[in-house]
Amino acid sequence: MTARFELPEAAKRYRIYGLDLASELVLPELIPLAGSDLARATDITVRMEIADPSSIPPLNWFAVFLLPGGEPGLTCAKEPAGYRLRFPELADFRVDYRGREIICEAPEGLPPATIRHLLLDHVIPRTLSLLGIEALHATAVLTPYGVCAFTGATGVGKSTLAASFHLAGYPVLSDDCLVLSQDDDPILATPAYPGVRLWDDALAALCDGLESGLPVAHNSSKLRVLADTRQRSFTRDRMALARIYDLVPAPEEGEEVGVDHEIVEAMSGREAIMSLLTSVFPFDITDRQVLARQFEFFDRVASRVPVRRLHVPEGFSSLPAVRDAIFADLRASGSGAM
């Protein structure tokens, strides 16, 4: 048995990942649409229901995605009208096969911030594949040489590095989900929404220049920062992708770091394409047509955009050196300033 949440009279309209979104849930993380933008057709509609997902009969889960600790963080099942994405002990999201409607089933009392985090940072990034849109699990910043994207395992420091670029005067375009497309030859990056999510230690180390932010979720100590002032100047324009850096922890003393022990290390073509494919948001791993499409697209990305391995030393004091190494790499490869 489900019941509708108490909602505003009309759904709010927002822009995210290059799409127009109509949501019955207020989303303060996003920039509301206004003026002539409201006349455009809606790409995705989000609806809310009060429900207890644990009361739903057992389903045939075709995929289970684990958290770093090994416990299930997301399970996926197919239903007659689409997919069910379950975040255990939190909420379920039903997504139709076209990717046009998302219905959240959440128990009464689940904090809205947690629902928003699951929707914005997990459900919609996976729904993009149903719309034929390609996206990387990547954080991105805008430099004078173009957009630089950071991929890598959870906790390796993608958001922290992006925040350090922001403080140095280079805007953050996305945190964790970067939409890519191709227009003739260039690979283009689409900005996501303002803000990055930082752990307590990163926030404390960088707090002198950061605004206080919104909580990410009730079960996380992360905060969303950089959002308030950036909403007024956040760009929606697609821009050329200049470089992709796959972040890995720098070797400990005595271990080798690439060529000449440098922070930036070149990758072979095979390494590059494998790095990109492992950074795609996993969803319907049984859909061979989508998997083939993603392989073809990211093979083209790897052939057009240099992919580097970025060895990130431990400690926040190393961030300026990492930024310098990135800019040196951009200059050395002949990337033109914008």
C-alpha positions as CSV (number, residue, x, y, z in Angstrom):
1,M,0.0,0.0,0.0
2,T,1.4,3.4,-1.0
3,A,0.4,7.0,-0.4
4,R,1.5,10.2,-2.0
5,F,3.8,12.6,-0.2
6,E,2.4,16.0,0.6
7,L,3.6,18.0,-2.4
8,P,3.5,21.5,-3.7
9,E,0.7,22.3,-6.1
10,A,3.0,22.0,-9.1
11,A,6.2,20.1,-9.7
12,K,9.3,22.2,-9.7
13,R,11.4,22.4,-12.9
14,Y,15.2,22.0,-12.9
15,R,18.2,21.4,-15.2
16,I,20.6,18.5,-14.5
17,Y,23.1,16.6,-16.7
18,G,21.8,18.6,-19.7
19,L,18.2,17.5,-19.2
20,D,15.0,19.3,-18.1
21,L,13.6,17.6,-14.9
22,A,10.2,18.0,-13.3
23,S,10.2,16.9,-9.7
24,E,7.5,16.6,-7.0
25,L,10.4,16.6,-4.6
26,V,12.0,20.1,-4.0
27,L,15.7,19.9,-5.0
28,P,17.7,22.8,-3.5
29,E,20.9,21.4,-5.0
30,L,19.7,22.3,-8.5
31,I,19.2,25.5,-10.3
32,P,15.4,26.1,-11.0
33,L,14.3,26.7,-14.5
34,A,12.8,30.1,-15.2
35,G,11.4,32.2,-18.0
36,S,11.5,30.7,-21.5
37,D,13.2,27.6,-20.2
38,L,9.9,26.5,-18.7
39,A,8.3,26.2,-22.1
40,R,10.6,23.3,-23.1
41,A,9.4,19.7,-22.9
42,T,10.3,17.8,-19.8
43,D,12.9,15.0,-20.2
44,I,12.4,13.2,-16.9
45,T,9.6,13.4,-14.3
46,V,10.2,12.5,-10.7
47,R,7.3,11.4,-8.5
48,M,7.1,10.5,-4.8
49,E,5.2,7.9,-2.9
50,I,5.2,6.9,0.8
51,A,5.9,3.2,0.9
52,D,7.7,0.4,2.8
53,P,9.9,-1.3,0.2
54,S,10.5,-4.2,2.6
55,S,6.8,-5.2,2.1
56,I,7.3,-5.9,-1.6
57,P,7.5,-9.6,-2.5
58,P,10.9,-11.1,-3.4
59,L,12.0,-10.1,-6.9
60,N,14.4,-11.6,-9.4
61,W,17.3,-9.2,-8.8
62,F,19.6,-9.4,-11.9
63,A,22.4,-7.2,-10.4
64,V,23.8,-6.4,-7.0
65,F,26.4,-3.6,-6.6
66,L,28.5,-3.7,-3.5
67,L,29.7,-0.9,-1.2
68,P,33.4,-0.6,-0.5
69,G,32.8,-2.6,2.7
70,G,31.3,-5.5,0.7
71,E,27.6,-5.1,1.7
72,P,25.0,-4.6,-1.0
73,G,24.5,-0.9,-1.8
74,L,22.1,-1.2,-4.7
75,T,20.2,-4.1,-6.2
76,C,18.3,-4.0,-9.5
77,A,15.3,-6.0,-10.8
78,K,13.1,-5.9,-13.9
79,E,9.4,-5.3,-13.6
80,P,6.7,-5.3,-16.3
81,A,6.9,-1.5,-16.7
82,G,10.6,-1.0,-16.1
83,Y,13.3,-1.4,-13.5
84,R,13.3,-1.3,-9.7
85,L,16.4,0.0,-8.0
86,R,16.6,-0.8,-4.3
87,F,18.9,0.9,-1.8
88,P,18.6,-1.6,1.1
89,E,17.0,-0.1,4.3
90,L,16.6,3.2,2.5
91,A,14.3,3.5,-0.5
92,D,13.2,2.0,-3.8
93,F,13.1,3.8,-7.2
94,R,11.0,2.6,-10.1
95,V,12.3,3.7,-13.5
96,D,10.3,3.1,-16.7
97,Y,12.0,1.4,-19.6
98,R,12.3,4.7,-21.5
99,G,14.0,6.4,-18.6
100,R,11.3,9.2,-18.7
101,E,9.7,8.6,-15.3
102,I,11.2,7.9,-11.9
103,I,9.0,7.0,-8.9
104,C,10.6,7.0,-5.5
105,E,9.1,4.7,-2.9
106,A,10.4,5.8,0.5
107,P,9.2,5.1,4.1
108,E,7.8,8.0,6.0
109,G,10.5,9.7,8.0
110,L,13.4,9.1,5.6
111,P,15.2,12.4,5.5
112,P,14.7,14.3,2.2
113,A,18.4,14.9,1.9
114,T,19.0,11.2,1.7
115,I,16.3,10.8,-1.0
116,R,17.8,13.7,-3.0
117,H,21.3,12.1,-2.8
118,L,20.1,8.7,-4.0
119,L,18.1,10.4,-6.9
120,L,20.7,12.9,-8.1
121,D,23.9,10.9,-7.6
122,H,22.8,7.3,-8.2
123,V,19.5,6.9,-9.9
124,I,19.5,9.6,-12.6
125,P,23.2,8.8,-13.6
126,R,22.1,5.2,-14.3
127,T,18.9,6.3,-16.0
128,L,20.9,8.3,-18.6
129,S,21.8,5.1,-20.3
130,L,18.1,4.4,-21.0
131,L,18.0,7.7,-22.8
132,G,20.9,6.9,-25.0
133,I,23.2,9.3,-23.1
134,E,26.7,8.3,-22.1
135,A,28.2,9.3,-18.8
136,L,31.3,8.6,-16.8
137,H,31.6,8.2,-13.0
138,A,33.8,11.3,-13.0
139,T,34.4,14.7,-11.5
140,A,35.3,17.5,-13.8
141,V,36.8,21.0,-13.7
142,L,37.1,23.8,-16.3
143,T,40.7,24.9,-17.1
144,P,42.1,27.4,-19.6
145,Y,42.9,24.3,-21.8
146,G,39.4,22.8,-21.7
147,V,37.6,20.4,-19.4
148,C,39.6,17.9,-17.3
149,A,37.8,14.9,-15.9
150,F,38.9,12.8,-12.9
151,T,37.9,9.2,-12.7
152,G,39.0,6.6,-10.1
153,A,37.8,4.4,-7.2
154,T,35.5,5.8,-4.5
155,G,37.6,7.6,-1.9
156,V,40.6,8.2,-4.0
157,G,40.1,12.0,-3.9
158,K,38.3,13.1,-7.1
159,S,36.1,15.6,-5.3
160,T,38.9,16.9,-3.1
161,L,41.1,17.6,-6.1
162,A,38.2,19.3,-7.9
163,A,37.6,21.5,-4.8
164,S,41.2,22.5,-4.8
165,F,40.9,23.6,-8.4
166,H,37.8,25.6,-7.5
167,L,39.8,27.4,-4.8
168,A,42.5,28.1,-7.3
169,G,39.9,29.8,-9.6
170,Y,38.9,26.9,-11.9
171,P,35.1,26.0,-11.8
172,V,33.8,22.6,-10.9
173,L,31.4,21.3,-13.6
174,S,30.4,18.0,-12.2
175,D,30.9,15.8,-9.1
176,D,30.8,12.1,-9.8
177,C,28.7,12.1,-13.0
178,L,30.0,13.6,-16.3
179,V,27.8,13.5,-19.4
180,L,29.8,13.2,-22.6
181,S,28.7,13.6,-26.3
182,Q,30.3,14.1,-29.7
183,D,29.7,17.0,-32.0
184,D,31.7,16.3,-35.2
185,D,35.2,15.6,-33.9
186,P,35.4,17.1,-30.3
187,I,34.2,15.1,-27.3
188,L,32.0,17.5,-25.3
189,A,31.4,17.6,-21.6
190,T,28.0,18.7,-20.2
191,P,28.0,20.4,-16.8
192,A,26.0,18.6,-14.1
193,Y,25.0,20.8,-11.2
194,P,26.8,23.1,-8.7
195,G,28.7,21.7,-5.8
196,V,31.0,18.9,-4.7
197,R,30.7,16.4,-1.8
198,L,33.5,16.4,0.7
199,W,34.4,14.3,3.7
200,D,34.9,16.0,7.1
201,D,38.8,15.9,6.8
202,A,38.8,17.4,3.3
203,L,36.3,20.1,4.4
204,A,38.4,21.0,7.4
205,A,41.6,21.2,5.3
206,L,40.0,23.4,2.6
207,C,37.5,25.2,4.7
208,D,39.1,28.7,4.5
209,G,37.7,29.2,1.0
210,L,34.6,27.0,1.1
211,E,31.0,27.9,1.9
212,S,29.2,25.7,4.4
213,G,26.9,23.3,2.6
214,L,23.9,20.9,2.8
215,P,24.2,17.5,4.3
216,V,24.5,14.8,1.6
217,A,22.5,12.1,3.5
218,H,21.6,11.2,7.1
219,N,23.9,8.2,7.0
220,S,27.0,10.1,5.6
221,S,29.3,12.7,7.1
222,K,29.8,14.3,3.7
223,L,28.6,17.8,3.0
224,R,27.7,19.5,-0.3
225,V,29.8,22.6,-0.7
226,L,30.6,25.3,-3.3
227,A,26.9,25.3,-4.2
228,D,25.4,28.6,-2.9
229,T,27.5,31.2,-4.7
230,R,28.2,29.0,-7.8
231,Q,24.5,28.7,-8.6
232,R,24.5,32.3,-9.8
233,S,27.4,31.7,-12.3
234,F,27.1,28.0,-13.1
235,T,27.4,27.4,-16.8
236,R,25.2,25.0,-18.7
237,D,27.2,25.1,-21.9
238,R,28.9,22.0,-23.3
239,M,32.6,22.4,-23.6
240,A,35.5,20.4,-25.2
241,L,37.0,17.6,-23.1
242,A,40.8,18.1,-23.0
243,R,41.9,15.3,-20.7
244,I,40.8,12.4,-18.5
245,Y,42.9,11.5,-15.5
246,D,42.4,8.2,-13.7
247,L,43.4,8.8,-10.1
248,V,45.3,6.2,-8.1
249,P,47.1,6.5,-4.8
250,A,50.8,7.4,-5.3
251,P,53.2,4.5,-4.5
252,E,54.8,4.5,-1.1
253,E,58.5,5.3,-0.7
254,G,60.6,2.8,-2.6
255,E,57.9,1.9,-5.1
256,E,58.1,3.2,-8.7
257,V,55.7,5.8,-10.1
258,G,55.4,5.6,-13.8
259,V,58.2,7.0,-15.9
260,D,60.7,9.0,-14.0
261,H,58.6,8.8,-10.9
262,E,56.2,11.5,-12.1
263,I,52.7,12.2,-10.9
264,V,51.2,12.0,-14.5
265,E,51.8,8.7,-16.3
266,A,50.9,7.9,-19.9
267,M,48.5,5.0,-20.6
268,S,48.3,2.7,-23.6
269,G,45.2,2.7,-25.8
270,R,44.1,-0.6,-24.3
271,E,44.6,0.7,-20.8
272,A,42.7,3.9,-21.6
273,I,39.6,2.2,-23.0
274,M,39.5,-0.3,-20.1
275,S,39.8,2.6,-17.6
276,L,36.9,4.4,-19.2
277,L,34.7,1.3,-19.4
278,T,35.3,0.5,-15.7
279,S,34.2,4.1,-14.9
280,V,30.8,3.8,-16.6
281,F,27.8,3.8,-14.3
282,P,26.7,0.2,-14.1
283,F,23.0,-0.5,-14.6
284,D,21.4,-3.2,-16.9
285,I,24.3,-5.5,-17.4
286,T,22.1,-7.8,-19.3
287,D,21.4,-5.3,-22.1
288,R,23.9,-6.2,-24.8
289,Q,22.8,-3.5,-27.1
290,V,23.6,-0.8,-24.5
291,L,26.9,-2.5,-23.6
292,A,27.9,-2.5,-27.3
293,R,26.9,1.1,-27.7
294,Q,28.9,2.1,-24.6
295,F,32.0,0.2,-25.8
296,E,31.9,1.9,-29.3
297,F,31.4,5.4,-27.8
298,F,34.2,5.2,-25.2
299,D,36.5,3.6,-27.7
300,R,36.0,6.8,-29.7
301,V,36.6,8.9,-26.6
302,A,39.9,7.1,-25.9
303,S,41.0,7.7,-29.5
304,R,40.3,11.5,-29.3
305,V,41.0,12.5,-25.7
306,P,44.3,11.7,-23.9
307,V,43.8,9.5,-20.9
308,R,46.4,9.6,-18.2
309,R,47.1,7.8,-14.9
310,L,47.4,10.4,-12.1
311,H,49.3,9.3,-9.0
312,V,48.0,11.3,-6.1
313,P,50.3,11.6,-3.1
314,E,48.7,11.3,0.3
315,G,47.9,14.5,2.2
316,F,46.1,17.7,1.3
317,S,49.4,19.6,1.1
318,S,50.2,17.8,-2.1
319,L,47.2,19.2,-4.0
320,P,49.1,22.3,-5.5
321,A,51.8,20.0,-6.8
322,V,49.1,17.7,-8.4
323,R,47.5,20.7,-10.1
324,D,50.9,21.9,-11.4
325,A,51.6,18.5,-12.8
326,I,48.2,18.5,-14.6
327,F,48.8,21.9,-16.1
328,A,52.4,20.9,-17.2
329,D,50.9,17.8,-18.9
330,L,48.3,20.0,-20.7
331,R,50.9,22.4,-21.9
332,A,53.4,19.7,-22.9
333,S,50.8,18.0,-25.1
334,G,50.0,21.1,-27.0
335,S,46.6,21.8,-25.6
336,G,45.6,25.3,-26.6
337,A,44.4,27.7,-23.9
338,M,40.7,28.7,-24.3
